[in-house]
Amino acid sequence: MLRELRHSFVSLLSDNGVSIEAIADLMGHAGIRVTEAVYRHQLRPVLLGDAVAMDQIFET
């Protein structure tokens, strides 16, 4: 049950645009490596948002 709650927590944060760094900090991880490895599929909205921002920055 605790595992499901943690995954739901990450999903809700990610869906609402919270940064990976902030999510890692809230999860008690020392860095983003563990957060990305364990919750990668749930971080997709954050990762896609970052990709869109980079596209806009480097748009030619």
N, CA, C and O atoms as a printed pandas DataFrame, in Angstrom:
     atom_number atom_name residue_name chain_id  residue_number  x_coord  y_coord  z_coord
0              1         N          MET        A               1    0.814   -1.197    0.000
1              2        CA          MET        A               1    0.000    0.000    0.000
2              3         C          MET        A               1    0.860    1.265    0.000
3              4         O          MET        A               1    0.565    2.215   -0.726
4              5         N          LEU        A               2    1.906    1.283    0.797
5              6        CA          LEU        A               2    2.767    2.458    0.852
6              7         C          LEU        A               2    3.395    2.732   -0.510
7              8         O          LEU        A               2    3.512    3.884   -0.927
8              9         N          ARG        A               3    3.796    1.674   -1.194
9             10        CA          ARG        A               3    4.390    1.824   -2.530
10            11         C          ARG        A               3    3.420    2.520   -3.484
11            12         O          ARG        A               3    3.806    3.427   -4.221
12            13         N          GLU        A               4    2.172    2.094   -3.463
13            14        CA          GLU        A               4    1.161    2.690   -4.335
14            15         C          GLU        A               4    0.933    4.159   -4.002
15            16         O          GLU        A               4    0.744    4.977   -4.902
16            17         N          LEU        A               5    0.950    4.496   -2.726
17            18        CA          LEU        A               5    0.783    5.885   -2.323
18            19         C          LEU        A               5    1.939    6.753   -2.813
19            20         O          LEU        A               5    1.734    7.873   -3.281
20            21         N          ARG        A               6    3.153    6.224   -2.699
21            22        CA          ARG        A               6    4.322    6.975   -3.175
22            23         C          ARG        A               6    4.237    7.200   -4.683
23            24         O          ARG        A               6    4.519    8.296   -5.168
24            25         N          HIS        A               7    3.849    6.165   -5.420
25            26        CA          HIS        A               7    3.727    6.299   -6.873
26            27         C          HIS        A               7    2.610    7.275   -7.243
27            28         O          HIS        A               7    2.758    8.054   -8.184
28            29         N          SER        A               8    1.510    7.239   -6.523
29            30        CA          SER        A               8    0.424    8.188   -6.774
30            31         C          SER        A               8    0.875    9.612   -6.485
31            32         O          SER        A               8    0.557   10.533   -7.237
32            33         N          PHE        A               9    1.612    9.792   -5.400
33            34        CA          PHE        A               9    2.140   11.099   -5.025
34            35         C          PHE        A               9    3.017   11.665   -6.140
35            36         O          PHE        A               9    2.871   12.824   -6.528
36            37         N          VAL        A              10    3.930   10.834   -6.650
37            38        CA          VAL        A              10    4.809   11.269   -7.736
38            39         C          VAL        A              10    3.992   11.588   -8.988
39            40         O          VAL        A              10    4.261   12.582   -9.663
40            41         N          SER        A              11    3.015   10.768   -9.299
41            42        CA          SER        A              11    2.178   11.007  -10.480
42            43         C          SER        A              11    1.450   12.341  -10.378
43            44         O          SER        A              11    1.418   13.108  -11.340
44            45         N          LEU        A              12    0.874   12.615   -9.233
45            46        CA          LEU        A              12    0.140   13.871   -9.051
46            47         C          LEU        A              12    1.067   15.077   -9.177
47            48         O          LEU        A              12    0.716   16.068   -9.818
48            49         N          LEU        A              13    2.240   14.996   -8.574
49            50        CA          LEU        A              13    3.198   16.098   -8.686
50            51         C          LEU        A              13    3.621   16.285  -10.133
51            52         O          LEU        A              13    3.644   17.408  -10.637
52            53         N          SER        A              14    3.953   15.196  -10.795
53            54        CA          SER        A              14    4.413   15.250  -12.178
54            55         C          SER        A              14    3.325   15.806  -13.098
55            56         O          SER        A              14    3.595   16.649  -13.953
56            57         N          ASP        A              15    2.105   15.330  -12.915
57            58        CA          ASP        A              15    0.987   15.792  -13.745
58            59         C          ASP        A              15    0.748   17.296  -13.613
59            60         O          ASP        A              15    0.185   17.933  -14.503
60            61         N          ASN        A              16    1.186   17.842  -12.487
61            62        CA          ASN        A              16    0.976   19.265  -12.238
62            63         C          ASN        A              16    2.244   20.091  -12.441
63            64         O          ASN        A              16    2.337   21.227  -11.975
64            65         N          GLY        A              17    3.227   19.504  -13.147
65            66        CA          GLY        A              17    4.401   20.255  -13.580
66            67         C          GLY        A              17    5.480   20.490  -12.546
67            68         O          GLY        A              17    6.344   21.343  -12.751
68            69         N          VAL        A              18    5.459   19.766  -11.447
69            70        CA          VAL        A              18    6.510   19.921  -10.432
70            71         C          VAL        A              18    7.804   19.352  -10.998
71            72         O          VAL        A              18    7.800   18.291  -11.622
72            73         N          SER        A              19    8.901   20.051  -10.782
73            74        CA          SER        A              19   10.186   19.632  -11.347
74            75         C          SER        A              19   10.666   18.313  -10.751
75            76         O          SER        A              19   10.309   17.951   -9.630
76            77         N          ILE        A              20   11.473   17.614  -11.516
77            78        CA          ILE        A              20   12.038   16.342  -11.064
78            79         C          ILE        A              20   12.873   16.557   -9.804
79            80         O          ILE        A              20   12.861   15.728   -8.893
80            81         N          GLU        A              21   13.589   17.665   -9.759
81            82        CA          GLU        A              21   14.420   17.961   -8.589
82            83         C          GLU        A              21   13.565   18.121   -7.332
83            84         O          GLU        A              21   13.917   17.618   -6.264
84            85         N          ALA        A              22   12.447   18.821   -7.468
85            86        CA          ALA        A              22   11.552   19.015   -6.328
86            87         C          ALA        A              22   10.919   17.694   -5.903
87            88         O          ALA        A              22   10.785   17.419   -4.710
88            89         N          ILE        A              23   10.533   16.882   -6.877
89            90        CA          ILE        A              23    9.950   15.577   -6.565
90            91         C          ILE        A              23   10.964   14.708   -5.833
91            92         O          ILE        A              23   10.631   14.063   -4.838
92            93         N          ALA        A              24   12.202   14.690   -6.324
93            94        CA          ALA        A              24   13.253   13.900   -5.674
94            95         C          ALA        A              24   13.438   14.346   -4.229
95            96         O          ALA        A              24   13.559   13.517   -3.327
96            97         N          ASP        A              25   13.459   15.649   -4.015
97            98        CA          ASP        A              25   13.628   16.186   -2.670
98            99         C          ASP        A              25   12.474   15.763   -1.765
99           100         O          ASP        A              25   12.695   15.344   -0.629
100          101         N          LEU        A              26   11.246   15.873   -2.265
101          102        CA          LEU        A              26   10.083   15.480   -1.477
102          103         C          LEU        A              26   10.058   13.982   -1.175
103          104         O          LEU        A              26    9.543   13.560   -0.140
104          105         N          MET        A              27   10.617   13.183   -2.084
105          106        CA          MET        A              27   10.656   11.735   -1.887
106          107         C          MET        A              27   11.789   11.307   -0.955
107          108         O          MET        A              27   11.870   10.148   -0.548
108          109         N          GLY        A              28   12.661   12.262   -0.627
109          110        CA          GLY        A              28   13.774   11.948    0.265
110          111         C          GLY        A              28   14.972   11.356   -0.443
111          112         O          GLY        A              28   15.836   10.753    0.194
112          113         N          HIS        A              29   15.036   11.523   -1.765
113          114        CA          HIS        A              29   16.164   11.018   -2.537
114          115         C          HIS        A              29   17.286   12.052   -2.536
115          116         O          HIS        A              29   17.027   13.256   -2.555
116          117         N          ALA        A              30   18.519   11.586   -2.514
117          118        CA          ALA        A              30   19.678   12.481   -2.484
118          119         C          ALA        A              30   19.847   13.247   -3.792
119          120         O          ALA        A              30   20.408   14.343   -3.802
120          121         N          GLY        A              31   19.371   12.684   -4.878
121          122        CA          GLY        A              31   19.450   13.313   -6.193
122          123         C          GLY        A              31   18.330   12.790   -7.058
123          124         O          GLY        A              31   17.440   12.082   -6.587
124          125         N          ILE        A              32   18.382   13.148   -8.348
125          126        CA          ILE        A              32   17.284   12.745   -9.231
126          127         C          ILE        A              32   17.471   11.358   -9.838
127          128         O          ILE        A              32   16.536   10.820  -10.431
128          129         N          ARG        A              33   18.650   10.772   -9.704
129          130        CA          ARG        A              33   18.928    9.471  -10.332
130          131         C          ARG        A              33   17.940    8.392   -9.893
131          132         O          ARG        A              33   17.355    7.712  -10.737
132          133         N          VAL        A              34   17.750    8.229   -8.601
133          134        CA          VAL        A              34   16.821    7.203   -8.100
134          135         C          VAL        A              34   15.396    7.545   -8.504
135          136         O          VAL        A              34   14.633    6.672   -8.918
136          137         N          THR        A              35   15.042    8.810   -8.384
137          138        CA          THR        A              35   13.692    9.241   -8.747
138          139         C          THR        A              35   13.400    8.902  -10.195
139          140         O          THR        A              35   12.343    8.351  -10.503
140          141         N          GLU        A              36   14.324    9.224  -11.087
141          142        CA          GLU        A              36   14.122    8.928  -12.505
142          143         C          GLU        A              36   14.063    7.431  -12.771
143          144         O          GLU        A              36   13.251    6.973  -13.575
144          145         N          ALA        A              37   14.915    6.669  -12.102
145          146        CA          ALA        A              37   14.963    5.217  -12.341
146          147         C          ALA        A              37   13.685    4.527  -11.868
147          148         O          ALA        A              37   13.160    3.658  -12.564
148          149         N          VAL        A              38   13.184    4.902  -10.699
149          150        CA          VAL        A              38   12.034    4.219  -10.110
150          151         C          VAL        A              38   10.710    4.743  -10.664
151          152         O          VAL        A              38    9.766    3.976  -10.853
152          153         N          TYR        A              39   10.643    6.044  -10.921
153          154        CA          TYR        A              39    9.367    6.669  -11.280
154          155         C          TYR        A              39    9.349    7.221  -12.703
155          156         O          TYR        A              39    8.508    8.060  -13.023
156          157         N          ARG        A              40   10.254    6.769  -13.553
157          158        CA          ARG        A              40   10.402    7.343  -14.896
158          159         C          ARG        A              40    9.085    7.418  -15.659
159          160         O          ARG        A              40    8.770    8.455  -16.244
160          161         N          HIS        A              41    8.321    6.345  -15.661
161          162        CA          HIS        A              41    7.061    6.333  -16.413
162          163         C          HIS        A              41    6.055    7.337  -15.855
163          164         O          HIS        A              41    5.161    7.781  -16.576
164          165         N          GLN        A              42    6.191    7.695  -14.591
165          166        CA          GLN        A              42    5.270    8.642  -13.992
166          167         C          GLN        A              42    5.755   10.085  -14.122
167          168         O          GLN        A              42    5.016   11.020  -13.815
168          169         N          LEU        A              43    6.989   10.266  -14.575
169          170        CA          LEU        A              43    7.551   11.599  -14.736
170          171         C          LEU        A              43    7.394   12.123  -16.156
171          172         O          LEU        A              43    7.862   13.219  -16.464
172          173         N          ARG        A              44    6.759   11.376  -17.002
173          174        CA          ARG        A              44    6.628   11.754  -18.412
174          175         C          ARG        A              44    6.112   13.179  -18.625
175          176         O          ARG        A              44    6.687   13.895  -19.444
176          177         N          PRO        A              45    5.059   13.630  -17.932
177          178        CA          PRO        A              45    4.606   15.010  -18.157
178          179         C          PRO        A              45    5.693   16.047  -17.881
179          180         O          PRO        A              45    5.817   17.017  -18.628
180          181         N          VAL        A              46    6.475   15.861  -16.832
181          182        CA          VAL        A              46    7.552   16.808  -16.514
182          183         C          VAL        A              46    8.617   16.757  -17.597
183          184         O          VAL        A              46    9.090   17.800  -18.051
184          185         N          LEU        A              47    9.001   15.553  -18.017
185          186        CA          LEU        A              47   10.034   15.407  -19.032
186          187         C          LEU        A              47    9.582   15.991  -20.356
187          188         O          LEU        A              47   10.367   16.648  -21.039
188          189         N          LEU        A              48    8.321   15.763  -20.734
189          190        CA          LEU        A              48    7.807   16.308  -21.983
190          191         C          LEU        A              48    7.740   17.835  -21.935
191          192         O          LEU        A              48    8.033   18.509  -22.923
192          193         N          GLY        A              49    7.355   18.366  -20.787
193          194        CA          GLY        A              49    7.319   19.816  -20.632
194          195         C          GLY        A              49    8.698   20.433  -20.812
195          196         O          GLY        A              49    8.836   21.483  -21.439
196          197         N          ASP        A              50    9.711   19.788  -20.268
197          198        CA          ASP        A              50   11.082   20.269  -20.435
198          199         C          ASP        A              50   11.507   20.192  -21.893
199          200         O          ASP        A              50   12.188   21.089  -22.389
200          201         N          ALA        A              51   11.113   19.134  -22.579
201          202        CA          ALA        A              51   11.465   18.985  -23.995
202          203         C          ALA        A              51   10.813   20.085  -24.830
203          204         O          ALA        A              51   11.444   20.627  -25.737
204          205         N          VAL        A              52    9.578   20.414  -24.539
205          206        CA          VAL        A              52    8.881   21.485  -25.258
206          207         C          VAL        A              52    9.578   22.818  -25.006
207          208         O          VAL        A              52    9.758   23.608  -25.933
208          209         N          ALA        A              53    9.966   23.071  -23.772
209          210        CA          ALA        A              53   10.672   24.320  -23.446
210          211         C          ALA        A              53   11.982   24.413  -24.222
211          212         O          ALA        A              53   12.317   25.478  -24.741
212          213         N          MET        A              54   12.721   23.317  -24.305
213          214        CA          MET        A              54   13.987   23.321  -25.048
214          215         C          MET        A              54   13.735   23.565  -26.536
215          216         O          MET        A              54   14.493   24.289  -27.181
216          217         N          ASP        A              55   12.681   22.971  -27.082
217          218        CA          ASP        A              55   12.333   23.215  -28.485
218          219         C          ASP        A              55   12.057   24.699  -28.724
219          220         O          ASP        A              55   12.472   25.256  -29.740
220          221         N          GLN        A              56   11.367   25.325  -27.799
221          222        CA          GLN        A              56   11.045   26.744  -27.939
222          223         C          GLN        A              56   12.300   27.616  -27.816
223          224         O          GLN        A              56   12.444   28.614  -28.524
224          225         N          ILE        A              57   13.184   27.238  -26.931
225          226        CA          ILE        A              57   14.418   28.009  -26.733
226          227         C          ILE        A              57   15.293   27.956  -27.973
227          228         O          ILE        A              57   15.852   28.969  -28.394
228          229         N          PHE        A              58   15.408   26.772  -28.555
229          230        CA          PHE        A              58   16.323   26.594  -29.688
230          231         C          PHE        A              58   15.600   26.572  -31.033
231          232         O          PHE        A              58   16.131   26.067  -32.022
232          233         N          GLU        A              59   14.415   27.109  -31.063
233          234        CA          GLU        A              59   13.640   27.159  -32.299
234          235         C          GLU        A              59   14.374   28.034  -33.335
235          236         O          GLU        A              59   14.868   29.117  -33.025
236          237         N          THR        A              60   14.423   27.532  -34.548
237          238        CA          THR        A              60   15.120   28.301  -35.600
238          239         C          THR        A              60   14.142   28.802  -36.627
239          240         O          THR        A              60   14.539   29.466  -37.584
